[in-house]
Amino acid sequence: MKVAECLSRVFFQLVHRHSLVYNTCWEDPRLDRVALRLRGTDHVVMITSAGCNALDYALEGPRRIDCVDMNPRQNALLELKMAGIRALTHREFFAIFGDGGVRDFAAIYQDALRPRLSPRARTYWDRHQGFFQPPGSFYFRGTSGRFARAVNFYIDRVVRLREPINALLHAPSLAQQREIYRHSIRDGFWTRMLRWLMNRDAPLALLGVPRAQRQHLEQTTQAGIATFIESCLHAVFHDLPLADNYFWRVYLTGRYERECCPEYLRPGPFAQLKAGLVDRIHVHTAPLERFLRRCPPGVTRFVLLDHMDWLAAHDLPALRAEWEALLEKASPNARLLWRSGGLETRFVDDLHLMTAGRWRRLGDLLNYDRALAEHLHARDRVHTYGSFHIADLAA
């Protein structure tokens, strides 16, 4: 292994083993709902991330959602949100998770939230109550939050584009949004310094992007990561309406707006979760394969995010074992969603697994809905992944 690659891998692991990485989900659940077609009988297994999308899926009323993550801090965040839904009014809850914090968070935490947390989550939040304590916003905490704070510093102090950025976020039409981006933001934002930084591993690690994922993207697109990011942001700010794009709004302002926020922060959905839907979510800190080995069979939906990019590059036996466990516990015709930094994931199809007593090529066991995946991917409000995949297990 080259020295640069070794150092990059060590830095990435240090970031992920000791930090809250994601303070909000960066996968568009509006697409996922269409792809998953959730029913009241469904059992969903998913990677936790920041927990926002688990709360979103719960609004569709599946029987059970198991959230699994190796990073206990991500699960602690979901537990905190679940405790808040159970214990707080909508106004109190939005002040914390919509506005990004309140001055009396410590009192709210001690009285209402802490008693509803697991011991592991309690230990984490006992030490990190300041994440929700002004000044500053929770959405500028954690590693992705620190990256967002640096981007805002760059906007405010380096390229001085805060006024047109605010105008962009409040543009009354897509035509005006495009006009603002083309004439007031694009050329001033993409400086040589920014492109250089976007090609470095350390800033990307703060966003949860390992070197292996960057390399996979560059191999499948034949373009550098900075060029890819620039094209993604062009789609977000020029091609797609920003009026309901809460993903980028929260990182550009540090808070959600009441009319532009995840579903779980809206009064009606919040009430539905409080009335009992939140109790269908269960949190597990473990590698996905280990969880699946002890999970009962009959899982009908899997949401795997993009973690297979890293496993394919660094631990192919673990990826194979994970899929063998998944096939063992999946129901017939189970549906799977995953994303990738690259334009394709041939490393999934080319896996050879031991299942039902014989070796099988994984691609022969999957029925892809490529047309639906491409249709939804083009409308992705986040727009930072190279590809989106929807597949059913062959019966």
TORMI-403111 format. One record per residue (C-alpha): residue number from 0; residue in one letter; x, y, z. Coordinates in nm, 2 decimals, padded with zeros to 4 digits, always signed. Each point is the difference from the previous one (the first is absolute). Layout:
BEGIN
+-------+--------+--------+--------+--------+
: fivex : koltor :      u :      v :      w :
+-------+--------+--------+--------+--------+
:   NUM :      A :      X :      Y :      Z :
...
+-------+--------+--------+--------+--------+
***
This chain:
BEGIN
+-------+--------+--------+--------+--------+
: fivex : koltor :      u :      v :      w :
+-------+--------+--------+--------+--------+
:     0 :      M : +00.00 : +00.00 : +00.00 :
:     1 :      K : +00.13 : +00.34 : -00.09 :
:     2 :      V : +00.09 : +00.24 : +00.28 :
:     3 :      A : -00.26 : +00.26 : -00.11 :
:     4 :      E : -00.27 : -00.26 : -00.02 :
:     5 :      C : +00.10 : -00.14 : +00.34 :
:     6 :      L : -00.01 : +00.34 : +00.17 :
:     7 :      S : -00.33 : +00.08 : -00.16 :
:     8 :      R : -00.15 : -00.32 : +00.13 :
:     9 :      V : +00.13 : +00.05 : +00.35 :
:    10 :      F : -00.14 : +00.36 : +00.00 :
:    11 :      F : -00.34 : -00.12 : -00.12 :
:    12 :      Q : -00.02 : -00.27 : +00.26 :
:    13 :      L : +00.10 : +00.25 : +00.28 :
:    14 :      V : -00.27 : +00.23 : -00.11 :
:    15 :      H : -00.27 : -00.27 : -00.01 :
:    16 :      R : +00.10 : -00.18 : +00.31 :
:    17 :      H : +00.01 : +00.30 : +00.23 :
:    18 :      S : -00.26 : +00.25 : -00.15 :
:    19 :      L : -00.36 : +00.06 : -00.08 :
:    20 :      V : +00.03 : +00.02 : -00.38 :
:    21 :      Y : -00.35 : +00.06 : -00.13 :
:    22 :      N : -00.22 : +00.25 : +00.19 :
:    23 :      T : -00.27 : -00.04 : -00.27 :
:    24 :      C : -00.07 : -00.26 : -00.27 :
:    25 :      W : +00.12 : +00.07 : -00.35 :
:    26 :      E : -00.22 : -00.24 : -00.19 :
:    27 :      D : -00.33 : +00.13 : -00.13 :
:    28 :      P : -00.28 : -00.20 : +00.17 :
:    29 :      R : -00.26 : +00.13 : -00.25 :
:    30 :      L : +00.17 : -00.22 : -00.26 :
:    31 :      D : +00.04 : -00.29 : +00.24 :
:    32 :      R : -00.37 : +00.00 : +00.08 :
:    33 :      V : -00.09 : -00.04 : -00.36 :
:    34 :      A : +00.26 : -00.27 : -00.05 :
:    35 :      L : -00.08 : -00.20 : +00.32 :
:    36 :      R : -00.38 : +00.00 : -00.03 :
:    37 :      L : -00.03 : -00.06 : +00.37 :
:    38 :      R : -00.29 : -00.20 : +00.14 :
:    39 :      G : -00.13 : -00.07 : +00.35 :
:    40 :      T : +00.15 : -00.35 : -00.02 :
:    41 :      D : +00.35 : +00.11 : -00.09 :
:    42 :      H : +00.31 : -00.06 : +00.22 :
:    43 :      V : +00.27 : +00.26 : -00.10 :
:    44 :      V : +00.37 : -00.04 : +00.09 :
:    45 :      M : +00.20 : +00.31 : -00.07 :
:    46 :      I : +00.32 : +00.18 : +00.09 :
:    47 :      T : -00.07 : +00.27 : +00.25 :
:    48 :      S : +00.20 : +00.30 : -00.11 :
:    49 :      A : -00.16 : +00.30 : +00.17 :
:    50 :      G : -00.34 : -00.18 : +00.05 :
:    51 :      C : -00.20 : +00.26 : -00.20 :
:    52 :      N : -00.10 : -00.25 : -00.27 :
:    53 :      A : -00.10 : -00.27 : +00.25 :
:    54 :      L : -00.25 : +00.25 : +00.15 :
:    55 :      D : -00.11 : +00.08 : -00.36 :
:    56 :      Y : -00.06 : -00.37 : -00.09 :
:    57 :      A : -00.18 : -00.05 : +00.33 :
:    58 :      L : -00.27 : +00.24 : -00.12 :
:    59 :      E : -00.09 : -00.26 : -00.27 :
:    60 :      G : -00.09 : -00.24 : +00.28 :
:    61 :      P : +00.22 : -00.31 : -00.06 :
:    62 :      R : -00.02 : -00.26 : +00.27 :
:    63 :      R : +00.36 : +00.04 : +00.12 :
:    64 :      I : +00.31 : +00.20 : -00.08 :
:    65 :      D : +00.34 : -00.12 : +00.12 :
:    66 :      C : +00.27 : +00.27 : -00.01 :
:    67 :      V : +00.35 : -00.14 : +00.00 :
:    68 :      D : +00.33 : +00.19 : +00.02 :
:    69 :      M : +00.35 : -00.07 : +00.11 :
:    70 :      N : +00.04 : +00.35 : +00.12 :
:    71 :      P : -00.17 : +00.03 : +00.34 :
:    72 :      R : -00.02 : +00.38 : -00.03 :
:    73 :      Q : -00.23 : -00.03 : -00.30 :
:    74 :      N : -00.23 : -00.22 : +00.20 :
:    75 :      A : +00.02 : +00.24 : +00.30 :
:    76 :      L : -00.13 : +00.27 : -00.23 :
:    77 :      L : -00.29 : -00.20 : -00.12 :
:    78 :      E : -00.08 : -00.09 : +00.37 :
:    79 :      L : +00.00 : +00.37 : +00.09 :
:    80 :      K : -00.24 : +00.08 : -00.28 :
:    81 :      M : -00.23 : -00.29 : +00.11 :
:    82 :      A : +00.02 : +00.11 : +00.36 :
:    83 :      G : -00.10 : +00.36 : -00.11 :
:    84 :      I : -00.29 : -00.12 : -00.20 :
:    85 :      R : -00.13 : -00.20 : +00.30 :
:    86 :      A : +00.06 : +00.27 : +00.27 :
:    87 :      L : -00.02 : +00.35 : -00.16 :
:    88 :      T : -00.26 : +00.22 : -00.17 :
:    89 :      H : +00.05 : +00.07 : -00.37 :
:    90 :      R : +00.11 : +00.36 : +00.08 :
:    91 :      E : +00.27 : -00.13 : +00.24 :
:    92 :      F : +00.11 : -00.27 : -00.24 :
:    93 :      F : +00.03 : +00.23 : -00.30 :
:    94 :      A : +00.20 : +00.25 : +00.21 :
:    95 :      I : +00.26 : -00.27 : +00.06 :
:    96 :      F : +00.01 : -00.19 : -00.33 :
:    97 :      G : -00.14 : +00.26 : -00.23 :
:    98 :      D : +00.16 : +00.32 : +00.12 :
:    99 :      G : +00.31 : -00.19 : +00.11 :
:   100 :      G : +00.00 : +00.06 : +00.37 :
:   101 :      V : -00.15 : +00.19 : +00.30 :
:   102 :      R : +00.16 : +00.18 : +00.30 :
:   103 :      D : -00.17 : -00.22 : +00.25 :
:   104 :      F : +00.09 : -00.33 : -00.17 :
:   105 :      A : +00.18 : -00.13 : +00.31 :
:   106 :      A : -00.31 : +00.02 : +00.21 :
:   107 :      I : -00.22 : -00.15 : -00.27 :
:   108 :      Y : +00.26 : -00.28 : -00.04 :
:   109 :      Q : +00.02 : -00.08 : +00.37 :
:   110 :      D : -00.38 : +00.01 : +00.06 :
:   111 :      A : -00.15 : -00.15 : -00.31 :
:   112 :      L : +00.25 : -00.16 : -00.24 :
:   113 :      R : +00.27 : -00.17 : +00.21 :
:   114 :      P : -00.24 : -00.24 : +00.19 :
:   115 :      R : -00.11 : -00.14 : -00.34 :
:   116 :      L : +00.34 : -00.08 : -00.14 :
:   117 :      S : +00.20 : -00.33 : +00.02 :
:   118 :      P : +00.30 : +00.01 : +00.23 :
:   119 :      R : +00.24 : +00.03 : -00.30 :
:   120 :      A : -00.19 : +00.29 : -00.16 :
:   121 :      R : -00.03 : +00.17 : +00.34 :
:   122 :      T : +00.37 : -00.02 : +00.05 :
:   123 :      Y : +00.06 : +00.17 : -00.34 :
:   124 :      W : -00.25 : +00.28 : +00.05 :
:   125 :      D : +00.11 : +00.06 : +00.36 :
:   126 :      R : +00.33 : +00.12 : -00.16 :
:   127 :      H : -00.14 : +00.17 : -00.30 :
:   128 :      Q : -00.29 : +00.21 : +00.11 :
:   129 :      G : +00.18 : +00.30 : -00.13 :
:   130 :      F : -00.08 : -00.11 : -00.36 :
:   131 :      F : -00.34 : +00.15 : +00.05 :
:   132 :      Q : +00.10 : +00.30 : +00.21 :
:   133 :      P : +00.02 : +00.34 : -00.18 :
:   134 :      P : +00.19 : +00.18 : -00.13 :
:   135 :      G : +00.04 : -00.22 : -00.30 :
:   136 :      S : -00.22 : -00.27 : -00.14 :
:   137 :      F : -00.01 : -00.37 : +00.04 :
:   138 :      Y : +00.02 : -00.02 : -00.38 :
:   139 :      F : +00.35 : +00.15 : +00.02 :
:   140 :      R : +00.11 : -00.28 : +00.25 :
:   141 :      G : +00.15 : -00.34 : -00.08 :
:   142 :      T : +00.24 : -00.05 : -00.29 :
:   143 :      S : -00.25 : +00.07 : -00.28 :
:   144 :      G : -00.11 : +00.31 : +00.20 :
:   145 :      R : +00.35 : +00.12 : +00.04 :
:   146 :      F : +00.04 : -00.03 : -00.38 :
:   147 :      A : -00.33 : +00.20 : -00.04 :
:   148 :      R : +00.13 : +00.27 : +00.24 :
:   149 :      A : +00.32 : +00.02 : -00.21 :
:   150 :      V : -00.20 : +00.04 : -00.32 :
:   151 :      N : -00.20 : +00.28 : +00.16 :
:   152 :      F : +00.32 : +00.17 : +00.11 :
:   153 :      Y : +00.12 : -00.02 : -00.36 :
:   154 :      I : -00.33 : +00.15 : -00.13 :
:   155 :      D : -00.01 : +00.28 : +00.26 :
:   156 :      R : +00.37 : +00.09 : +00.03 :
:   157 :      V : +00.18 : -00.12 : -00.31 :
:   158 :      V : -00.22 : +00.03 : -00.30 :
:   159 :      R : -00.26 : +00.22 : +00.17 :
:   160 :      L : -00.31 : -00.15 : -00.16 :
:   161 :      R : -00.24 : +00.00 : +00.30 :
:   162 :      E : -00.24 : +00.25 : -00.16 :
:   163 :      P : -00.05 : -00.19 : -00.33 :
:   164 :      I : -00.01 : -00.34 : +00.19 :
:   165 :      N : -00.29 : +00.13 : +00.21 :
:   166 :      A : -00.17 : +00.13 : -00.31 :
:   167 :      L : +00.05 : -00.34 : -00.17 :
:   168 :      L : -00.17 : -00.18 : +00.30 :
:   169 :      H : -00.30 : +00.23 : -00.01 :
:   170 :      A : -00.03 : +00.03 : -00.38 :
:   171 :      P : -00.38 : +00.00 : -00.09 :
:   172 :      S : +00.05 : -00.21 : -00.31 :
:   173 :      L : +00.24 : -00.24 : -00.16 :
:   174 :      A : +00.07 : +00.25 : -00.28 :
:   175 :      Q : +00.11 : +00.26 : +00.25 :
:   176 :      Q : +00.20 : -00.26 : +00.19 :
:   177 :      R : +00.19 : -00.09 : -00.31 :
:   178 :      E : +00.06 : +00.37 : -00.08 :
:   179 :      I : +00.15 : +00.06 : +00.34 :
:   180 :      Y : +00.22 : -00.31 : -00.01 :
:   181 :      R : +00.14 : +00.07 : -00.35 :
:   182 :      H : +00.06 : +00.37 : +00.04 :
:   183 :      S : +00.07 : +00.05 : +00.37 :
:   184 :      I : +00.14 : -00.32 : +00.15 :
:   185 :      R : +00.15 : -00.26 : -00.23 :
:   186 :      D : +00.32 : +00.17 : -00.13 :
:   187 :      G : +00.07 : +00.16 : +00.34 :
:   188 :      F : -00.05 : -00.31 : +00.20 :
:   189 :      W : +00.21 : -00.25 : -00.19 :
:   190 :      T : +00.35 : +00.14 : +00.06 :
:   191 :      R : +00.32 : -00.19 : -00.06 :
:   192 :      M : +00.06 : -00.03 : +00.37 :
:   193 :      L : -00.34 : -00.17 : +00.05 :
:   194 :      R : +00.06 : -00.25 : -00.29 :
:   195 :      W : +00.34 : -00.09 : +00.15 :
:   196 :      L : -00.16 : -00.06 : +00.34 :
:   197 :      M : -00.28 : -00.22 : -00.15 :
:   198 :      N : +00.27 : -00.22 : -00.15 :
:   199 :      R : +00.16 : -00.07 : +00.35 :
:   200 :      D : -00.10 : -00.30 : +00.21 :
:   201 :      A : -00.02 : +00.18 : +00.34 :
:   202 :      P : -00.30 : +00.23 : -00.08 :
:   203 :      L : -00.19 : -00.29 : -00.16 :
:   204 :      A : +00.06 : -00.22 : +00.31 :
:   205 :      L : -00.18 : +00.26 : +00.21 :
:   206 :      L : -00.30 : -00.06 : -00.23 :
:   207 :      G : +00.03 : -00.38 : +00.04 :
:   208 :      V : +00.15 : -00.05 : -00.35 :
:   209 :      P : +00.30 : -00.24 : +00.02 :
:   210 :      R : +00.28 : +00.00 : -00.25 :
:   211 :      A : -00.13 : -00.33 : -00.14 :
:   212 :      Q : -00.33 : +00.16 : -00.09 :
:   213 :      R : +00.17 : +00.30 : -00.17 :
:   214 :      Q : +00.22 : -00.24 : -00.20 :
:   215 :      H : -00.31 : -00.21 : -00.10 :
:   216 :      L : -00.17 : +00.32 : -00.12 :
:   217 :      E : +00.30 : +00.11 : -00.20 :
:   218 :      Q : +00.04 : -00.34 : -00.16 :
:   219 :      T : -00.37 : -00.02 : -00.11 :
:   220 :      T : -00.04 : +00.37 : -00.11 :
:   221 :      Q : +00.35 : +00.06 : -00.14 :
:   222 :      A : -00.01 : +00.34 : +00.18 :
:   223 :      G : +00.15 : +00.14 : +00.32 :
:   224 :      I : -00.20 : +00.03 : +00.32 :
:   225 :      A : +00.00 : +00.38 : -00.01 :
:   226 :      T : -00.15 : +00.00 : -00.36 :
:   227 :      F : -00.26 : -00.25 : +00.12 :
:   228 :      I : -00.10 : +00.21 : +00.30 :
:   229 :      E : -00.02 : +00.31 : -00.22 :
:   230 :      S : -00.24 : -00.17 : -00.24 :
:   231 :      C : -00.21 : -00.13 : +00.30 :
:   232 :      L : -00.03 : +00.35 : +00.14 :
:   233 :      H : -00.09 : +00.14 : -00.33 :
:   234 :      A : -00.29 : -00.25 : -00.01 :
:   235 :      V : -00.11 : +00.09 : +00.35 :
:   236 :      F : +00.02 : +00.38 : -00.03 :
:   237 :      H : -00.08 : +00.04 : -00.37 :
:   238 :      D : -00.21 : -00.29 : -00.13 :
:   239 :      L : -00.21 : -00.10 : +00.30 :
:   240 :      P : -00.23 : +00.23 : +00.21 :
:   241 :      L : +00.14 : +00.10 : +00.34 :
:   242 :      A : -00.34 : +00.08 : +00.16 :
:   243 :      D : -00.02 : -00.34 : +00.17 :
:   244 :      N : +00.36 : -00.09 : +00.01 :
:   245 :      Y : +00.06 : -00.01 : +00.37 :
:   246 :      F : +00.32 : -00.20 : -00.04 :
:   247 :      W : +00.21 : +00.29 : -00.13 :
:   248 :      R : -00.19 : +00.27 : +00.18 :
:   249 :      V : +00.09 : -00.14 : +00.35 :
:   250 :      Y : +00.37 : +00.00 : -00.09 :
:   251 :      L : +00.00 : +00.34 : -00.15 :
:   252 :      T : -00.19 : +00.16 : +00.29 :
:   253 :      G : +00.04 : -00.23 : +00.30 :
:   254 :      R : -00.38 : -00.05 : +00.04 :
:   255 :      Y : -00.31 : -00.13 : -00.17 :
:   256 :      E : -00.30 : +00.22 : -00.09 :
:   257 :      R : -00.34 : -00.12 : +00.11 :
:   258 :      E : -00.11 : -00.02 : -00.36 :
:   259 :      C : +00.32 : -00.17 : -00.11 :
:   260 :      C : +00.10 : -00.28 : +00.23 :
:   261 :      P : -00.01 : -00.38 : +00.03 :
:   262 :      E : -00.34 : -00.15 : +00.05 :
:   263 :      Y : +00.06 : -00.10 : +00.37 :
:   264 :      L : +00.04 : +00.37 : +00.08 :
:   265 :      R : -00.35 : +00.10 : -00.13 :
:   266 :      P : -00.29 : +00.02 : +00.25 :
:   267 :      G : -00.22 : -00.27 : -00.16 :
:   268 :      P : +00.27 : -00.27 : -00.05 :
:   269 :      F : +00.15 : +00.08 : +00.34 :
:   270 :      A : -00.34 : -00.07 : +00.15 :
:   271 :      Q : -00.03 : -00.33 : -00.19 :
:   272 :      L : +00.34 : -00.11 : +00.13 :
:   273 :      K : -00.08 : +00.10 : +00.35 :
:   274 :      A : -00.33 : -00.20 : -00.02 :
:   275 :      G : +00.19 : -00.32 : -00.03 :
:   276 :      L : +00.18 : -00.03 : -00.34 :
:   277 :      V : +00.34 : +00.09 : +00.17 :
:   278 :      D : -00.03 : -00.31 : +00.21 :
:   279 :      R : +00.04 : -00.22 : -00.31 :
:   280 :      I : +00.36 : +00.12 : -00.03 :
:   281 :      H : +00.28 : -00.21 : +00.17 :
:   282 :      V : +00.36 : +00.10 : +00.02 :
:   283 :      H : +00.30 : -00.23 : -00.01 :
:   284 :      T : +00.38 : +00.07 : +00.02 :
:   285 :      A : +00.17 : -00.27 : -00.20 :
:   286 :      P : +00.14 : -00.08 : -00.34 :
:   287 :      L : -00.28 : -00.08 : -00.23 :
:   288 :      E : +00.10 : -00.36 : -00.05 :
:   289 :      R : +00.01 : -00.07 : +00.37 :
:   290 :      F : -00.34 : +00.15 : +00.05 :
:   291 :      L : -00.14 : -00.20 : -00.29 :
:   292 :      R : +00.14 : -00.33 : +00.14 :
:   293 :      R : -00.22 : +00.04 : +00.31 :
:   294 :      C : -00.29 : +00.17 : -00.17 :
:   295 :      P : -00.32 : -00.22 : -00.06 :
:   296 :      P : -00.06 : -00.09 : -00.36 :
:   297 :      G : -00.26 : +00.18 : -00.22 :
:   298 :      V : +00.15 : +00.34 : -00.06 :
:   299 :      T : -00.18 : +00.16 : -00.29 :
:   300 :      R : +00.19 : +00.33 : -00.06 :
:   301 :      F : +00.37 : +00.09 : +00.03 :
:   302 :      V : +00.15 : +00.35 : -00.02 :
:   303 :      L : +00.38 : -00.04 : -00.03 :
:   304 :      L : +00.11 : +00.36 : -00.08 :
:   305 :      D : +00.35 : +00.01 : -00.15 :
:   306 :      H : +00.21 : -00.20 : +00.24 :
:   307 :      M : +00.07 : -00.27 : -00.25 :
:   308 :      D : +00.23 : +00.23 : -00.19 :
:   309 :      W : +00.24 : -00.02 : +00.29 :
:   310 :      L : -00.04 : -00.37 : +00.06 :
:   311 :      A : +00.06 : -00.09 : -00.36 :
:   312 :      A : +00.33 : +00.19 : +00.01 :
:   313 :      H : +00.13 : -00.11 : +00.34 :
:   314 :      D : -00.18 : -00.31 : +00.13 :
:   315 :      L : -00.16 : -00.21 : -00.28 :
:   316 :      P : -00.04 : -00.30 : +00.23 :
:   317 :      A : -00.21 : +00.21 : +00.24 :
:   318 :      L : -00.21 : +00.12 : -00.29 :
:   319 :      R : -00.05 : -00.36 : -00.11 :
:   320 :      A : -00.09 : -00.11 : +00.36 :
:   321 :      E : -00.25 : +00.29 : +00.03 :
:   322 :      W : -00.18 : -00.10 : -00.31 :
:   323 :      E : -00.01 : -00.36 : +00.10 :
:   324 :      A : -00.16 : +00.10 : +00.33 :
:   325 :      L : -00.24 : +00.23 : -00.19 :
:   326 :      L : -00.11 : -00.28 : -00.23 :
:   327 :      E : -00.05 : -00.23 : +00.30 :
:   328 :      K : -00.24 : +00.25 : +00.17 :
:   329 :      A : -00.17 : +00.16 : -00.30 :
:   330 :      S : -00.36 : -00.09 : -00.09 :
:   331 :      P : -00.07 : -00.12 : -00.36 :
:   332 :      N : -00.01 : +00.31 : -00.23 :
:   333 :      A : +00.15 : +00.22 : +00.26 :
:   334 :      R : +00.09 : +00.35 : -00.13 :
:   335 :      L : +00.34 : +00.16 : +00.04 :
:   336 :      L : +00.11 : +00.36 : -00.04 :
:   337 :      W : +00.36 : +00.12 : -00.01 :
:   338 :      R : +00.20 : +00.29 : -00.13 :
:   339 :      S : +00.36 : +00.04 : -00.12 :
:   340 :      G : +00.25 : +00.27 : -00.07 :
:   341 :      G : +00.07 : -00.17 : -00.34 :
:   342 :      L : -00.23 : -00.03 : -00.30 :
:   343 :      E : -00.03 : -00.37 : +00.05 :
:   344 :      T : +00.06 : -00.28 : +00.26 :
:   345 :      R : +00.12 : -00.30 : -00.20 :
:   346 :      F : +00.18 : -00.11 : +00.32 :
:   347 :      V : -00.35 : -00.09 : +00.13 :
:   348 :      D : -00.10 : -00.21 : -00.30 :
:   349 :      D : +00.33 : -00.17 : -00.03 :
:   350 :      L : +00.00 : -00.13 : +00.36 :
:   351 :      H : -00.02 : -00.38 : +00.02 :
:   352 :      L : -00.18 : -00.12 : +00.31 :
:   353 :      M : -00.08 : -00.33 : +00.17 :
:   354 :      T : -00.38 : -00.01 : +00.02 :
:   355 :      A : -00.24 : -00.29 : +00.03 :
:   356 :      G : +00.30 : -00.24 : +00.00 :
:   357 :      R : +00.16 : +00.12 : -00.32 :
:   358 :      W : +00.21 : +00.28 : -00.15 :
:   359 :      R : -00.20 : +00.27 : -00.18 :
:   360 :      R : +00.08 : +00.32 : -00.18 :
:   361 :      L : -00.18 : +00.28 : +00.18 :
:   362 :      G : -00.10 : +00.18 : -00.31 :
:   363 :      D : -00.20 : -00.31 : -00.11 :
:   364 :      L : -00.20 : +00.03 : +00.32 :
:   365 :      L : -00.11 : +00.37 : -00.04 :
:   366 :      N : -00.27 : +00.14 : -00.22 :
:   367 :      Y : +00.08 : +00.37 : -00.06 :
:   368 :      D : -00.25 : +00.27 : -00.06 :
:   369 :      R : +00.24 : +00.22 : -00.18 :
:   370 :      A : -00.26 : +00.22 : -00.17 :
:   371 :      L : -00.15 : +00.10 : +00.33 :
:   372 :      A : +00.34 : +00.05 : +00.16 :
:   373 :      E : +00.11 : +00.23 : -00.28 :
:   374 :      H : -00.32 : +00.20 : +00.00 :
:   375 :      L : +00.02 : +00.06 : +00.38 :
:   376 :      H : +00.38 : +00.07 : +00.00 :
:   377 :      A : -00.05 : +00.29 : -00.24 :
:   378 :      R : -00.23 : +00.16 : +00.25 :
:   379 :      D : +00.22 : -00.06 : +00.31 :
:   380 :      R : +00.00 : +00.33 : +00.20 :
:   381 :      V : +00.34 : -00.09 : +00.15 :
:   382 :      H : +00.16 : -00.10 : -00.32 :
:   383 :      T : +00.34 : -00.10 : +00.13 :
:   384 :      Y : +00.00 : -00.37 : -00.09 :
:   385 :      G : +00.11 : -00.14 : -00.33 :
:   386 :      S : -00.27 : -00.27 : -00.01 :
:   387 :      F : -00.32 : -00.13 : +00.16 :
:   388 :      H : -00.09 : -00.37 : -00.01 :
:   389 :      I : -00.33 : -00.18 : +00.06 :
:   390 :      A : -00.01 : -00.38 : -00.02 :
:   391 :      D : -00.23 : -00.28 : +00.11 :
:   392 :      L : +00.13 : -00.34 : +00.10 :
:   393 :      A : -00.10 : -00.27 : -00.25 :
:   394 :      A : -00.27 : -00.22 : +00.15 :
+-------+--------+--------+--------+--------+
***
